[in-house]
Amino acid sequence: MKFFVDSADTREIQIAVEMGCIDGVTTNPSLLAKVGRPLEATIREIAALIDGPISAECISTQAEAMVKEGVALSALHPNVVVKIPMGVEGLKATRALAGKGIATNVTLVFSPLQALLCAKAGASFVSPFVGRLDDIGQEGMEMVRQTVAIFDNYGFATEVLVASVRNPIHVLHAALAGAHVATLPLAVLKQLSEHPLTTLGIERFLADWEKVPKA
Ligand code: E4P
C-alpha cells in the first residue's frame, strides 16, 4: 500500500518524507490557500523533496481548458499527476490527457459508479473522499470497498487513492479493503506511529536503564 501526504506545506512534506513511508503527495486549491503559496512554485519545491507522484489540481471547468491546463501542469515536472474534478467535462479531459500519456487523478469522487467511469476513461488514480461522505452520515469506506471490488472484477489498472482521510481507522479500513493508496494529513501519519503502550514502554525502559550499572 502506498501512502501519499495530503499537503501543500513543504515543511510538513519534508517531515513526512523523513519518516520514510511516503510515496507521493496530493495537493488541492484549499491546501494551497492554507499555505498562501502559488501552485507552480509549490509543485516544483515538492518535486525537489520527493521522487513520487505529485497531484496538482486543474481549476478549469470545461474539458478543453482542463486539457490545456493539464498539459501545462504536467510540464512542471515529470512526476506531476493532473488532478481533474469528476463530471462529464472531467471525464472528457481525463480521456484526452490519457491519450497524451499524461497521468491523471480524478478527484471529488463520492460513488463507486463515478469511480468506474474514471477507470473506463483511463484515469491513473481515482480519489474517493471518505471523510466528506462520513460527514453527511454515509459510510465513506463502503464506497472504497465497492470500488476496489469493481476494479478487481475487471482488472482495471486505475489505482484507488483514498482521500479525505481524517483518522487512523480510515487508514486501517482502506488497507483492509485493498486500496492502492491513502493520502494522509501529516497529523494522521503521525497518529499511525503512536500507541500509548509504546510511549509507556519507552518511559519504563529509560527508567530501568538508569538502574543499570554503567561499567
Ligand atoms: C486529496 O486529494 C483531497 O483533496 C483531500 O484529501 C480532501 O480532504 P478534505 O475532505 O479533508 O478536504
Boltz pocket constraint, residues with backbone or C-beta under 6 A from the ligand:
constraints:
  - pocket:
      binder: B
      contacts: [[A, 6], [A, 26], [A, 27], [A, 28], [A, 107], [A, 127], [A, 129], [A, 131], [A, 132], [A, 162], [A, 163], [A, 164], [A, 165], [A, 183]]
      max_distance: 6.0
